Amino acid sequence: MLGDLGTASLAAGLLCATLTALLWLRVALFAAPARPARLATAATLGAAAAACALLEAALLGHDFGVTFVAENGGRHVPVYYTVTSLWAALDGSLLLWLLVLAGYAALLARRRRYPARLHAYAMAVVSTLTVFFFALSAFAANPFRPVSPVPADGPGPNPLLQQHPAMGLHPPLLYAGYLGLAVPFAFALAAPLAGPQGRDWLRAARPWALAAWAALTAGIGLGAWWSYAVLGWGGYWAWDPVENASLLPWLTATAFLHTATRRGTGRAGWNLVLACASFVLVLFGTFLTRSGAVSSVHAFTDSPLGPMLLGFVLLAVVAATLLAGRRVPEPPRRAGPAADPGRGAPALSRGTAVLVNGVLLVTIAAVVLIGTVFPLLSGPLGGVRASVGPPYYERTAVPLAVAVLLVMGTLPAVTARAGGLRRLAVPGGVALTTVAAVGLLSRPGAAALTAFGAAAFVLTGVAAELAERLRRDRGTAATGHRRRSPGRFAGLVAHAGIAVVAVGVAGSAAYGRDAERVVRTGETLRVPGASARLVGVDRSADAGTMTVRARLRLTGAGGERTVAPALRYHPGRDATVTVPAIRTGPLRDTYVTLLAVAPDGGSATVRLAVNPLVGLLWAGGALTAAGGLVAAVGVTRPRRRPAAPATSEPVAAETRSEPGPAETRSEPGPAGTRSEPVAGAAG
Amino acid sequence: MSRRRAGRVAVVAVALAGGALLVAAALADTLTYYRTPAEVLGDPAGARERIRLGGDVVPGSLRRSGDLVVFRLAEGGREITVEQRGAPPETFREGEGAVVEGILSTDGVFRADHVVVRHGNEYGPVTASPEPAGAR
């Protein structure tokens, strides 16, 4: 019954979404009234919500006649994990994906202050995406398919996914991030279609991109924390393809946000490419994670989703390339150094810094992408099957990331009206002092030292900038001219967060110590700074699981305590998960994992690790996400000063050369695009 | 403007060339190849460097003595004896597929230092990484 209703809701959603796309296209092409299109958008959201609600009802009601419930539900599963098991497997998570996408579409439809044609085209693009994912859900991955015979119970969700409350937050946050990037993508595609009206697309896209970026940052950070707390290997990032899939759009979206600021030299083509690339990478990541292409050491499985998703990725790439190619040319730049930010400005300008950082971020993304797809392609193309592990990324992405930090640290110098390079003296001095002091005291290795130095450089610069800004604000407050820009403040916070993350990464990598071996009862396992004595091994069983626990007496900096890491076996899935014991301190975590237990219970294989500074990762991640959120709120809030209408802004009012493909460009990118200040991106 | 454009072309060209060099060098040094037992037996010289060996753990072949675990990996009728120091993860079972990482020694025994249990093709979100054991 629920299953039939669910299938019907997917069919209805597919119809509504198709209708929505057509109606918005009608609005865009014939300037038809938008009201029917808005209603259709709302109806699509309703269908997606109904599908999710029906699947949740089936899960909570243990309706094992529904395929998804039979495969992922279970009577023994706690209510919280029953609710979250909607996104514990492929078919159901697509419904959440649909709900979030339809939600963004409905939010975007309500906005009325965008240029009408631009808005309508953007809505048409978002609706087309919705159509595709509804089709995917309805035809290839319908979770509501009937099961016969109906089983009496199910295995429950993947045991790894019912261990930690982050299950309720991490996937929805990631989806909010991924699909939020669909809106800038839609605006980027709509801009060339909408003609002259499309020139405001950056201003329209920026708050969405910021909100999506904040959610993505939080989602990735939470995922790292979750993997640290649950998987038992003591790490937070494995350069796993599924992890890389979330990092790729984050990198390009970061570059997009920076080029899309008002003061940045927004190069519309470069922006367009970055906005498109971000969402294409989301789609590509979806393909990687949903098609079964990467979860195995072997190539493609026969999931029906793979080819459909791959086809859609290609379609998106082709559409983006074609549209970027016929982007409306910018008006020619005004002659004279006054209007040319490039000519009169020093070589070290904010625009240069943003461009260099953008290129670096895109290079990191390319390097990570190559590492991620290399194992997939090397077999079919070269005949050798190979794997790319963390060493590859440590040698490629890490130095590039340090370079990004260093460029980020030059921000105080390049934003200042006066002083220029001299303003880097203090941060530079602090950085060198940090490197010298840390290097002499602890010899953490060149990579970590560089990272510490770069982080000190950034943090000092941010602190100096904040101090100066506060002072300036106080000064202007006295004269009654308060100039506060939450966006710029938020940017500094986000930068500080990234630097803090860098310290956490470098510190935990350089100073982490671990030992792993078989210990008999009474024996002690030691690493510098901590030791653990095996007291005993307990076994217990409850509904649906069997647990082996090792009781260990842990001695560390903060006294003595008993911890009990465990191995939990789930017979329903024939899977064992590790439950590490983590003792969190202000400067370091002590991390104990039980790896195996001897059949007689007299000994256990235990891993003991000391992870210093790992808390900075979570703090820095939270700071970065908070910065993004504040910036998003900042640009969404109506400005105090009445904004000039878009058409009267100096750049937009200029005469333009006629529309058409930009003349000599053969490839989209910073090299071939015109340099032009963006026509009034919000600030 | 043309000078600026030339500058930007230069920045991108340098980034591209640098990135390509970085990738090529890193790939050449850090790549781990997958081989099956049949491939290793057919070309033992190719396994003198570090490789990943994949196959099914032959039922009944698993022996433990102290820290040392010995078992045979088979695929397509060919088998290789694998020695691994340190306990394999709890999910490692006889009859199941496994991937081990190490070097083939001259006596024909594959000395592994990592056991990567082959994961199902089931979709898991970010943290359900396919190889938590081999990730570090």
Interface residues (C-beta under 8 A of the other chain):
Chain A: W87 A88 A89 L90 S93 N158 L160 L161 H170 P171 L174 G223 W226 S227 V230 L231 G232 W233 G234 G235 A238 D240 V242 E243 S246 T289 R290 G292 V294 S295 S296 V297 T301 S303 R333 D340 G342 R343 L355 V356 V359 L360 T363 A366 V367 I370 G371 F374 V384 R385 A386 S387 V388 G389 P390 P391 Y392 R395 T396 P399 L400 E516 R517 V518 L567 A575 T576 T578 L595 A596 T605 G669 P670 A671 S675
Chain B: M1 R4 R5 R8 V9 V11 V12 A13 A15 G18 G19 L22 V23 A25 A26 L27 D29 T30 L31 T32 Y33 Y34 R35 R52 G54 G66 D67 G86 A87 P88 P89 E90 T91 V99 V116 R118 H119 G120 N121 E122 Y123 G124 P125 V126 T127 A128 S129 P130 E131 P132 A133 G134 A135 R136
